[in-house]
Amino acid sequence: QVQLVESGGGSVQAGGSLRLSCAAPRLTGRSYCMGWLRQAPGKEREGVALIFGGGGRTYYADSVKGRFTISQDTGKNTLYLQMNSLKPEDTAMYYCADRGGFYCTPDAATFSYWGQGTQVTVSS
């Protein structure tokens, strides 16, 4: 079974940075689509950053391009999301997720496995 555990969330001021981590055993010996998705209060869960193709390809939502970077360390079985130049609109619960297949899309409904989430709050 797949076990995902996020960490690294917190409260920061606008313009600050955070790095989220996800313990993701599935990274080892596989090339499944994995990524970070977020959900703000009253909003739908949305795909933020995805990594696939054996870690060689990435996807970013337009709202975070140039500010967020997704990466993985297969030796540590860890997925990361470096978030720079944070904005108040980035405030949300962030989830590490595993598609559970070889296709990769930013639609939350297509992901099969989820972590518990880590809260990111950005103040203005």
DSSP file with accessible surface (Angstrom, degrees, kcal/mol):
  #  RESIDUE AA STRUCTURE BP1 BP2  ACC     N-H-->O    O-->H-N    N-H-->O    O-->H-N    TCO  KAPPA ALPHA  PHI   PSI    X-CA   Y-CA   Z-CA
    1    1 A Q              0   0  215      0, 0.0     2,-0.4     0, 0.0     0, 0.0   0.000 360.0 360.0 360.0 159.4    0.0    0.0    0.0
    2    2 A V        -     0   0   27     23,-0.0     2,-0.5    96,-0.0   112,-0.1  -0.760 360.0-167.8 -95.0 131.9    1.0    3.6   -0.5
    3    3 A Q        -     0   0  104     -2,-0.4     2,-0.4   110,-0.1    23,-0.2  -0.978   6.2-178.4-120.6 124.7    1.8    5.8    2.5
    4    4 A L        +     0   0   13     -2,-0.5     2,-0.4   110,-0.3   112,-0.4  -0.986   3.4 178.7-125.7 131.0    2.2    9.6    2.1
    5    5 A V  E     -A   23   0A  79     18,-1.2    18,-2.5    -2,-0.4     2,-0.2  -0.962  11.0-158.2-136.8 117.0    3.1   12.0    4.8
    6    6 A E  E     +A   22   0A   6     -2,-0.4     2,-0.3    16,-0.2    16,-0.2  -0.594  16.9 163.6 -92.3 155.9    3.5   15.8    4.3
    7    7 A S  E     +A   21   0A  65     14,-2.1    14,-2.7    -2,-0.2   111,-0.1  -0.965  39.6  70.7-157.7 166.1    5.4   18.2    6.4
    8    8 A G        +     0   0   37     -2,-0.3    11,-0.3     1,-0.3    14,-0.1   0.362  59.2 134.7 106.5  -4.7    6.8   21.8    6.2
    9    9 A G        +     0   0   28     12,-0.1     2,-0.3     9,-0.1    -1,-0.3  -0.192  21.3 127.8 -70.4 169.4    3.7   23.9    6.3
   10   10 A G  E     -d  120   0B  27    109,-0.8   111,-2.6   108,-0.1     2,-0.5  -0.984  55.9 -62.6 169.8-169.7    3.4   27.0    8.4
   11   11 A S  E     +d  121   0B 100     -2,-0.3     2,-0.3   109,-0.2   111,-0.2  -0.923  51.1 162.1-110.4 129.2    2.6   30.7    8.6
   12   12 A V  E     -d  122   0B  31    109,-2.6   111,-2.5    -2,-0.5     2,-0.2  -0.931  37.0-105.5-139.2 163.1    4.7   33.2    6.7
   13   13 A Q  E >   -d  123   0B 150     -2,-0.3     3,-2.2   109,-0.2   111,-0.2  -0.541  54.9 -78.7 -85.3 155.7    4.4   36.8    5.5
   14   14 A A  T 3  S+     0   0   50    109,-2.7    73,-0.2     1,-0.3    -1,-0.1  -0.267 121.1  30.6 -52.7 136.6    3.8   37.6    1.8
   15   15 A G  T 3  S+     0   0   53     71,-3.2    70,-0.6     1,-0.3    -1,-0.3   0.244  97.3 118.1  94.2 -10.7    7.0   37.3   -0.1
   16   16 A G    <   -     0   0   26     -3,-2.2    70,-2.3    70,-0.2     2,-0.3  -0.114  55.6-125.7 -81.4-178.4    8.4   34.6    2.2
   17   17 A S        +     0   0   62     67,-0.2     2,-0.3    68,-0.2    67,-0.2  -0.931  21.0 178.5-132.5 153.1    9.3   31.0    1.4
   18   18 A L  E     - B   0  83A  29     65,-2.2    65,-3.3    -2,-0.3     2,-0.5  -0.978  16.7-147.0-145.1 152.5    8.5   27.5    2.6
   19   19 A R  E     - B   0  82A 133    -11,-0.3     2,-0.3    -2,-0.3    63,-0.2  -0.978  14.1-157.2-124.3 120.3    9.6   24.1    1.5
   20   20 A L  E     - B   0  81A   0     61,-2.7    61,-2.2    -2,-0.5     2,-0.3  -0.696   7.6-160.9 -92.5 145.5    7.1   21.2    1.8
   21   21 A S  E     -AB   7  80A  26    -14,-2.7   -14,-2.1    -2,-0.3     2,-0.4  -0.935   6.0-165.7-125.8 150.7    8.2   17.6    2.0
   22   22 A a  E     -AB   6  79A   0     57,-2.1    57,-2.6    -2,-0.3     2,-0.7  -0.972  19.6-137.9-139.2 119.5    6.4   14.4    1.4
   23   23 A A  E     +AB   5  78A  50    -18,-2.5   -18,-1.2    -2,-0.4    55,-0.2  -0.698  35.1 171.3 -74.2 114.6    7.6   11.0    2.4
   24   24 A A    >   -     0   0    0     53,-3.1     3,-1.9    -2,-0.7     4,-0.3  -0.761  21.8-179.1-135.2  87.6    6.7    9.0   -0.6
   25   25 A P  G >  S+     0   0   69      0, 0.0     3,-1.6     0, 0.0    -1,-0.1   0.775  78.6  73.2 -57.3 -28.1    8.0    5.4   -0.8
   26   26 A R  G 3  S+     0   0   51      1,-0.3     6,-0.3   -23,-0.2     4,-0.2   0.677  77.9  77.4 -63.7 -17.8    6.4    4.9   -4.3
   27   27 A L  G X  S+     0   0   11     -3,-1.9     3,-1.0     2,-0.1     2,-0.5   0.814  75.3  91.2 -61.4 -29.4    9.1    7.1   -5.8
   28   28 A T  T <  S-     0   0   79     -3,-1.6     3,-0.1    -4,-0.3    47,-0.0  -0.567 107.0 -10.3 -76.1 120.6   11.5    4.2   -5.6
   29   29 A G  T 3  S+     0   0   79     -2,-0.5     2,-0.3     1,-0.2    -1,-0.2   0.627 117.1  92.7  71.3  16.4   11.6    2.1   -8.8
   30   30 A R    <   -     0   0  143     -3,-1.0    -1,-0.2    -4,-0.2     0, 0.0  -0.896  57.3-156.2-136.3 164.8    8.5    3.7  -10.3
   31   31 A S        +     0   0   57     -2,-0.3    22,-0.6    -3,-0.1    23,-0.4  -0.108  43.2 145.3-132.4  35.2    7.6    6.5  -12.7
   32   32 A Y        -     0   0   38     -6,-0.3     2,-0.4    20,-0.1    70,-0.2  -0.315  58.2 -95.0 -70.8 158.2    4.0    7.2  -11.6
   33   33 A b        +     0   0    0     68,-1.4    66,-2.7    70,-0.3    67,-0.5  -0.591  52.4 168.5 -73.5 128.0    2.6   10.7  -11.6
   34   34 A M  E     +FE  51  98B   3     17,-2.2    17,-3.1    -2,-0.4     2,-0.3  -0.938   5.1 136.2-135.7 160.5    2.9   12.4   -8.3
   35   35 A G  E     -FE  50  97B   0     62,-2.2    62,-2.6    -2,-0.3     2,-0.4  -0.984  45.7 -78.1-176.9-171.9    2.3   16.0   -7.1
   36   36 A W  E     +FE  49  96B   0     13,-3.0    12,-2.6    -2,-0.3    13,-1.9  -0.956  36.0 178.2-116.2 131.8    1.1   18.7   -4.8
   37   37 A L  E     -FE  47  95B   0     58,-2.6    58,-3.8    -2,-0.4     2,-0.3  -0.907   9.4-156.9-128.4 156.6   -2.5   19.8   -4.8
   38   38 A R  E     -FE  46  94B  12      8,-2.5     8,-2.8    -2,-0.3     2,-0.4  -0.952   9.7-162.0-137.5 156.8   -4.1   22.4   -2.6
   39   39 A Q  E     - E   0  93B  65     54,-2.2    54,-2.4    -2,-0.3     6,-0.2  -0.956   7.5-163.7-141.9 119.5   -7.5   23.4   -1.3
   40   40 A A    >   -     0   0   26     -2,-0.4     3,-2.5     4,-0.4    52,-0.1  -0.647  46.0 -76.5 -94.3 156.9   -8.5   26.7    0.2
   41   41 A P  T 3  S+     0   0  117      0, 0.0    -1,-0.1     0, 0.0     3,-0.1  -0.285 120.0   6.7 -54.7 129.1  -11.6   27.3    2.3
   42   42 A G  T 3  S+     0   0   92      1,-0.3     2,-0.3    -3,-0.1    -3,-0.0   0.513 112.9 106.2  76.4   4.6  -14.7   27.4    0.0
   43   43 A K  S <  S-     0   0  137     -3,-2.5    -1,-0.3     1,-0.0     2,-0.2  -0.766  73.9-105.8-114.7 160.4  -12.6   26.4   -3.0
   44   44 A E        -     0   0  169     -2,-0.3    -4,-0.4    -3,-0.1     2,-0.3  -0.506  44.6 -97.6 -78.3 151.4  -12.2   23.3   -5.1
   45   45 A R        -     0   0   77     -2,-0.2    63,-0.5    -6,-0.2     2,-0.4  -0.541  50.5-167.9 -69.6 130.4   -9.1   21.2   -4.7
   46   46 A E  E     -F   38   0B  83     -8,-2.8    -8,-2.5    -2,-0.3     2,-0.3  -0.934  25.0-110.6-127.7 148.7   -6.6   22.1   -7.5
   47   47 A G  E     +F   37   0B   6     59,-0.8   -10,-0.2    -2,-0.4     3,-0.1  -0.585  33.6 172.8 -74.8 131.9   -3.4   20.7   -8.9
   48   48 A V  E     -     0   0B   1    -12,-2.6    13,-2.5     1,-0.3     2,-0.3   0.810  63.4  -3.1-105.4 -52.6   -0.5   22.9   -8.2
   49   49 A A  E     -FG  36  60B   0    -13,-1.9   -13,-3.0    11,-0.2    -1,-0.3  -0.980  61.0-170.6-149.9 134.9    2.6   21.1   -9.3
   50   50 A L  E     -FG  35  59B   2      9,-2.4     9,-2.1    -2,-0.3     2,-0.4  -0.918   6.0-162.1-126.5 152.4    3.1   17.6  -10.8
   51   51 A I  E     +FG  34  58B   6    -17,-3.1   -17,-2.2    -2,-0.3     2,-0.2  -1.000  28.0 136.3-135.4 134.4    6.2   15.5  -11.5
   52   52 A F  E   > + G   0  57B  45      5,-2.4     5,-2.3    -2,-0.4     4,-0.3  -0.847  32.3  78.6-157.7-171.5    6.2   12.5  -13.9
   53   53 A G  T > 5S-     0   0   50    -22,-0.6     3,-1.2    -2,-0.2    -1,-0.1   0.911 129.5 -48.1  61.7  42.5    8.1   10.7  -16.6
   54   54 A G  T 3 5S-     0   0   48    -23,-0.4    -1,-0.2     1,-0.2   -22,-0.1   0.706 107.7 -57.5  70.2  19.6   10.5    9.3  -14.2
   55   55 A G  T 3 5S+     0   0   26     -3,-0.3    -1,-0.2     2,-0.2    -2,-0.2   0.415 119.7 107.2  90.5  -0.1   11.0   12.7  -12.6
   56   56 A G  T < 5S+     0   0   66     -3,-1.2     2,-0.4    -4,-0.3    -3,-0.2   0.539  71.4  53.5 -88.8  -8.0   12.0   14.3  -15.9
   57   57 A R  E   < -G   52   0B 163     -5,-2.3    -5,-2.4     2,-0.0     2,-0.3  -0.959  62.4-173.4-130.2 148.5    8.9   16.2  -16.6
   58   58 A T  E     -G   51   0B  68     -2,-0.4     2,-0.4    -7,-0.2    -7,-0.2  -0.925  10.4-157.4-137.4 159.6    6.9   18.7  -14.5
   59   59 A Y  E     -G   50   0B  86     -9,-2.1    -9,-2.4    -2,-0.3     2,-0.4  -0.997  10.0-171.5-135.4 140.6    3.7   20.6  -14.6
   60   60 A Y  E     -G   49   0B  41     -2,-0.4   -11,-0.2   -11,-0.2   -12,-0.1  -0.995  27.5-116.2-132.9 139.9    2.8   23.9  -12.8
   61   61 A A    >>  -     0   0    8    -13,-2.5     3,-1.9    -2,-0.4     4,-1.0  -0.417  33.9-116.0 -64.5 147.0   -0.5   25.7  -12.5
   62   62 A D  T 34 S+     0   0  133      1,-0.3     3,-0.5     2,-0.2    -1,-0.1   0.845 112.7  63.4 -55.4 -33.9   -0.3   29.1  -14.1
   63   63 A S  T 34 S+     0   0   58      1,-0.2    -1,-0.3     3,-0.0   -15,-0.1   0.672 112.3  33.4 -67.7 -17.0   -0.8   30.8  -10.7
   64   64 A V  T X> S+     0   0    0     -3,-1.9     3,-2.3   -16,-0.2     4,-2.1   0.452  81.7 129.1-119.5  -2.4    2.4   29.4   -9.3
   65   65 A K  T 3< S+     0   0  121     -4,-1.0     4,-0.1    -3,-0.5    -3,-0.0  -0.279  80.0  16.7 -57.5 134.5    4.7   29.3  -12.4
   66   66 A G  T 34 S+     0   0   88      2,-0.4    -1,-0.3     1,-0.1     3,-0.1   0.284 125.4  59.6  86.2 -10.9    8.0   31.0  -11.6
   67   67 A R  T <4 S+     0   0   25     -3,-2.3    17,-2.2     1,-0.2     2,-0.3   0.691  97.1  52.8-117.1 -34.3    7.5   30.8   -7.9
   68   68 A F  E  <  -C   83   0A   4     -4,-2.1    -2,-0.4    15,-0.2     2,-0.4  -0.823  58.3-168.1-108.9 147.8    7.1   27.1   -7.0
   69   69 A T  E     -C   82   0A  72     13,-2.3    13,-2.9    -2,-0.3     2,-0.4  -0.986   6.3-156.8-136.3 124.7    9.4   24.2   -7.9
   70   70 A I  E     +C   81   0A   7     -2,-0.4     2,-0.3    11,-0.2    11,-0.2  -0.802  24.6 157.6 -98.7 141.2    8.6   20.5   -7.5
   71   71 A S  E     -C   80   0A  51      9,-1.7     9,-3.1    -2,-0.4     2,-0.3  -0.960  23.8-145.0-152.7 168.2   11.4   18.0   -7.2
   72   72 A Q  E     -C   79   0A  52     -2,-0.3     2,-0.5     7,-0.2     7,-0.2  -0.989   8.4-156.6-142.0 151.4   12.1   14.6   -5.9
   73   73 A D  E >>> -C   78   0A  57      5,-2.8     5,-2.1    -2,-0.3     3,-0.8  -0.905   9.3-174.0-125.5  98.5   14.9   12.7   -4.2
   74   74 A T  G >45S+     0   0   73     -2,-0.5     3,-0.5     1,-0.3    -1,-0.1   0.808  83.1  62.6 -66.2 -28.8   14.5    9.0   -4.9
   75   75 A G  G 345S+     0   0   69      1,-0.2    -1,-0.3    -3,-0.1   -47,-0.0   0.818 115.1  32.7 -63.9 -29.9   17.3    8.1   -2.6
   76   76 A K  G <45S-     0   0  140     -3,-0.8    -1,-0.2     2,-0.2    -2,-0.2   0.350 106.0-126.5-104.8   2.2   15.4    9.6    0.3
   77   77 A N  T <<5 +     0   0   56     -3,-0.5   -53,-3.1    -4,-0.5     2,-0.4   0.909  64.9 138.7  50.8  47.4   11.9    8.6   -1.0
   78   78 A T  E   < -BC  23  73A  22     -5,-2.1    -5,-2.8   -55,-0.2     2,-0.4  -0.976  44.8-157.4-131.8 136.6   10.9   12.2   -0.7
   79   79 A L  E     -BC  22  72A   0    -57,-2.6   -57,-2.1    -2,-0.4     2,-0.3  -0.881  20.1-162.4-106.9 140.2    8.9   14.7   -2.8
   80   80 A Y  E     -BC  21  71A  25     -9,-3.1    -9,-1.7    -2,-0.4     2,-0.4  -0.884  18.9-164.6-124.8 154.9    9.5   18.4   -2.3
   81   81 A L  E     -BC  20  70A   0    -61,-2.2   -61,-2.7    -2,-0.3     2,-0.6  -0.898  11.6-161.3-136.2 107.3    7.7   21.6   -3.1
   82   82 A Q  E     -BC  19  69A  62    -13,-2.9   -13,-2.3    -2,-0.4     2,-0.6  -0.800  10.6-166.4 -86.9 122.7    9.8   24.8   -2.8
   83   83 A M  E     +BC  18  68A   0    -65,-3.3   -65,-2.2    -2,-0.6     2,-0.3  -0.950  10.7 173.9-117.5 115.9    7.5   27.8   -2.6
   84   84 A N        +     0   0   60    -17,-2.2   -67,-0.2    -2,-0.6   -68,-0.2  -0.774  59.7  22.2-116.2 163.2    9.0   31.3   -3.0
   85   85 A S  S    S-     0   0   67    -70,-0.6    -1,-0.2    -2,-0.3   -68,-0.2   0.904  84.6-158.9  49.0  48.5    7.4   34.7   -3.2
   86   86 A L        -     0   0    2    -70,-2.3   -71,-3.2    -3,-0.2   -70,-0.2  -0.246   7.5-158.2 -63.3 144.5    4.4   33.5   -1.4
   87   87 A K    >   -     0   0   87    -73,-0.2     3,-2.5   -72,-0.1     4,-0.3  -0.854  31.2-110.3-120.2 156.0    1.1   35.4   -1.8
   88   88 A P  G >  S+     0   0   50      0, 0.0     3,-1.9     0, 0.0    34,-0.4   0.852 117.3  63.4 -54.5 -33.7   -1.9   35.5    0.5
   89   89 A E  G 3  S+     0   0  130      1,-0.3   -49,-0.0   -49,-0.0    -3,-0.0   0.567  89.0  69.4 -70.3  -7.0   -3.9   33.7   -2.3
   90   90 A D  G <  S+     0   0    0     -3,-2.5    -1,-0.3    32,-0.0     2,-0.2   0.531  70.3 121.0 -82.6  -8.2   -1.5   30.7   -1.8
   91   91 A T    <   +     0   0   37     -3,-1.9     2,-0.3    -4,-0.3    30,-0.2  -0.405  41.3 107.0 -60.1 123.2   -3.1   30.1    1.6
   92   92 A A  E    S- H   0 120B   1     28,-2.0    28,-2.5    -2,-0.2     2,-0.6  -0.971  75.7 -79.4-178.0 170.3   -4.5   26.6    1.6
   93   93 A M  E     -EH  39 119B  54    -54,-2.4   -54,-2.2    -2,-0.3     2,-0.5  -0.842  48.5-148.5 -87.1 126.5   -4.2   23.0    2.8
   94   94 A Y  E     -EH  38 118B   0     24,-2.8    24,-2.2    -2,-0.6     2,-0.4  -0.865  12.8-165.4-103.8 132.4   -1.5   21.4    0.7
   95   95 A Y  E     -E   37   0B  38    -58,-3.8   -58,-2.6    -2,-0.5     2,-0.4  -0.924  17.1-142.0-119.4 138.3   -1.6   17.7   -0.1
   96   96 A a  E     -E   36   0B   0     -2,-0.4    19,-2.2   -60,-0.2     2,-0.3  -0.812  34.7-177.5 -88.8 134.8    0.9   15.3   -1.5
   97   97 A A  E     -EI  35 114B   0    -62,-2.6   -62,-2.2    -2,-0.4     2,-0.5  -0.982  26.9-146.3-142.4 153.1   -0.8   12.9   -3.8
   98   98 A D  E     -EI  34 113B   0     15,-2.5    15,-2.2    -2,-0.3    14,-1.4  -0.975  10.8-149.8-118.5 124.4   -0.1    9.9   -6.0
   99   99 A R        -     0   0   55    -66,-2.7   -65,-0.1    -2,-0.5    -1,-0.1   0.835  25.6-141.4 -60.6 -36.2   -2.0    9.4   -9.2
  100  100 A G  S    S+     0   0   28    -67,-0.5     2,-0.3     1,-0.3    -1,-0.1   0.738  72.2  56.8  77.2  23.2   -1.8    5.6   -8.9
  101  101 A G  S    S-     0   0   12    -68,-0.3   -68,-1.4     2,-0.2    -1,-0.3  -0.933  93.1 -96.4-165.0-175.5   -1.3    5.3  -12.6
  102  102 A F  S    S+     0   0  145     -2,-0.3     2,-0.2   -70,-0.2   -49,-0.2   0.631  92.1  84.9 -95.6 -15.2    0.9    6.4  -15.6
  103  103 A Y        -     0   0  183    -70,-0.1     2,-0.4    -4,-0.1   -70,-0.3  -0.549  63.9-154.7 -83.1 155.1   -1.2    9.2  -16.9
  104  104 A b        +     0   0   32     -2,-0.2   -52,-0.1   -72,-0.1   -54,-0.0  -0.960  24.4 150.0-139.7 118.7   -0.8   12.7  -15.3
  105  105 A T        -     0   0   46     -2,-0.4     5,-0.1     2,-0.2   -46,-0.0  -0.950  49.1-120.2-138.1 159.0   -3.3   15.5  -15.1
  106  106 A P  S    S+     0   0   38      0, 0.0   -59,-0.8     0, 0.0     2,-0.5   0.451  74.1 118.8 -81.2   3.5   -3.8   18.3  -12.6
  107  107 A D    >   -     0   0  101      1,-0.2     3,-1.8   -61,-0.1     4,-0.3  -0.567  59.2-148.2 -74.6 122.1   -7.4   17.2  -11.8
  108  108 A A  G >  S+     0   0   20    -63,-0.5     3,-1.7    -2,-0.5    -1,-0.2   0.828  93.7  66.5 -58.2 -32.9   -7.7   16.2   -8.2
  109  109 A A  G 3  S+     0   0  103      1,-0.3    -1,-0.3   -64,-0.2    -2,-0.1   0.681  93.4  60.5 -65.3 -17.4  -10.3   13.6   -9.0
  110  110 A T  G <  S+     0   0   38     -3,-1.8     2,-0.4    -5,-0.1    -1,-0.3   0.567  84.3  94.6 -88.3  -7.4   -7.7   11.5  -10.9
  111  111 A F    <   -     0   0   11     -3,-1.7   -12,-0.3    -4,-0.3   -11,-0.1  -0.695  50.6-171.9 -91.3 137.5   -5.5   11.0   -7.9
  112  112 A S        +     0   0   70    -14,-1.4     2,-0.4    -2,-0.4   -13,-0.2   0.752  65.1  47.0 -99.1 -29.6   -5.9    7.8   -5.9
  113  113 A Y  E     -I   98   0B 100    -15,-2.2   -15,-2.5  -110,-0.0     2,-0.3  -0.957  63.1-177.2-125.8 137.4   -3.6    8.2   -2.8
  114  114 A W  E     -I   97   0B  76     -2,-0.4  -110,-0.3   -17,-0.2   -17,-0.2  -0.947  20.2-134.6-134.4 149.1   -3.4   11.2   -0.5
  115  115 A G        -     0   0   10    -19,-2.2  -110,-0.2    -2,-0.3     3,-0.1  -0.260  41.6 -98.6 -85.3-177.3   -1.4   12.4    2.5
  116  116 A Q        -     0   0  111   -112,-0.4  -111,-0.1     1,-0.1   -21,-0.1   0.654  64.1-117.3 -80.6 -15.2   -3.1   14.1    5.5
  117  117 A G        -     0   0   10    -21,-0.1     2,-0.4     1,-0.1   -22,-0.2   0.096  15.4-126.6  95.1 151.7   -2.3   17.6    4.3
  118  118 A T  E     - H   0  94B  21    -24,-2.2   -24,-2.8  -111,-0.1     2,-0.3  -0.998  25.0-122.3-136.7 132.1   -0.1   20.4    5.7
  119  119 A Q  E     - H   0  93B  78     -2,-0.4  -109,-0.8   -26,-0.2     2,-0.5  -0.562  21.7-169.9 -81.6 133.6   -1.5   24.0    6.2
  120  120 A V  E     -dH  10  92B   0    -28,-2.5   -28,-2.0    -2,-0.3     2,-0.5  -0.990   5.6-176.8-120.6 123.1    0.2   26.9    4.5
  121  121 A T  E     -d   11   0B  52   -111,-2.6  -109,-2.6    -2,-0.5     2,-0.5  -0.984   4.7-169.6-124.8 124.0   -1.0   30.4    5.6
  122  122 A V  E     -d   12   0B   7     -2,-0.5     2,-0.3   -34,-0.4  -109,-0.2  -0.955   8.1-158.5-117.0 120.0    0.4   33.6    4.0
  123  123 A S  E      d   13   0B  59   -111,-2.5  -109,-2.7    -2,-0.5    -2,-0.0  -0.683 360.0 360.0 -98.3 150.5   -0.4   36.9    5.6
  124  124 A S              0   0  136     -2,-0.3    -1,-0.1  -111,-0.2   -37,-0.0  -0.400 360.0 360.0 -91.7 360.0   -0.3   40.3    3.8
